[in-house]
Amino acid sequence: MKRIFFAGDTGYYPVFKEIGNRLGPFDLAAIPIGAYLPRAVMKMTHLMPEEALQLFADIQGQRFVAIHWGTFDLTEEPIEEPPQRLEAEAKRLGLDRSKVWVLKHGETRRW
């Protein structure tokens, strides 16, 4: 049986560690990476890419799929910025790039 975590719209909260401890690890985690600026308005409901990877670690995710980015120009960050920041942070953290997915719109992947 595979376990999936779907974050939906969320800010970053310490409760994610408890979720990971109680229910993790998760085989796949669909976590939003976009619509985060301005922080004063978006912090409670939208993750920055760096926070998305912290949430991923907290829930003990095995594969990350980036969601909620690049479809509509809704907020102040450039539309192409979220995946760039996610990839830079994943590299800085030394994460296995085959486990952090930024899919093209309409792309599918087996896991």
N, C-alpha and C positions, 0 to 999 in steps of 0.2 A: 504494500500500500504506500502510495506517495502522499506527502503532506505539502500543502500549498498555503502560503501566507499572502493575503491580499491586503495591502495597507489602505487603499482608498485615499481620500483626502485626509491628511493629518500633518500636524507639526511633530516635532521630536519631543517625546516624553519618556521619563525614566521607567515607566511601566513596561516598556518593551523588553527590558532585561528580565522582568518577572514572567512575561509571556514566553520568552525563550527558555527560561529555567523550568517552567511548568509544562509547556507544550512542545518545545523544540526538541531536536532540530527540525527545520523545515527543508524539504528537498528543493523547493522553488519559492522565491519571494518576489512578488510583483510590487514594486515600490516606486512612488512618484518622485520625479527629480526636477520638475519645472514649476513655473508660476510662483516664484519665491520673493520677488522684489516689488514694492518696497517691504523690507522686513517688518517694519512697525505694523503694517496691515496684514501681511501674509504669514507671519511666524506661527500663529496658532493653528493654521490649517494647511500649510504647504511646506515641504521640506526643501532645504538646499541640498545639492548633490552630496556634499560631505556628510550632512546629517543622515541622508538616505543610506550611506554605507555604514554609519554608526548603528542605525536601526537594524540593518542586515546582520551586523556582528552580534548585536544584542539578542536577536531572535535565533541565532545560530543557523543562519541560512547557508545552504550549500550552493545554490545558483541564484543569481540576481537578474531580474529583468526590469529594465527601466520603463516606467509608464508615466503618463500625464506630462508630456513635453512635446513641443514642436508642431502641434496641430493647429493651434490658434495663437496669435500674438496677443496675449491677454495682459501681460504685466510688463514691468520695466526692464527686465533682463533681455538681452538679445536672444532671439528665438533659437539660435544655434548654440548658445552658451551651456545649457544644462548638460548635454552629453560630453562636451569638452571638459567641463569641470569634474564630472563623474570619472571619466577616464584618467584624468590627471591625478585625482585622489586615489583611485584604485592602484595606479602605478606607485604613488608615494607609499601606500600601505603594503605594497608587495603582494597584492592579490593576484591570483591566477586569472589571467585575462579570459581564459576559456569559460570562466564561471561568472563573469560580469557581462551581461548581454545588453547592448543598445541596438535594438532591432530597427531596420528600416520600416517605414510604414507599410503594412501589408505583409511583411516577412513572417514566416513561421519557422519554428525550430523544434526538432524532436528532443526529448530529454527523457 
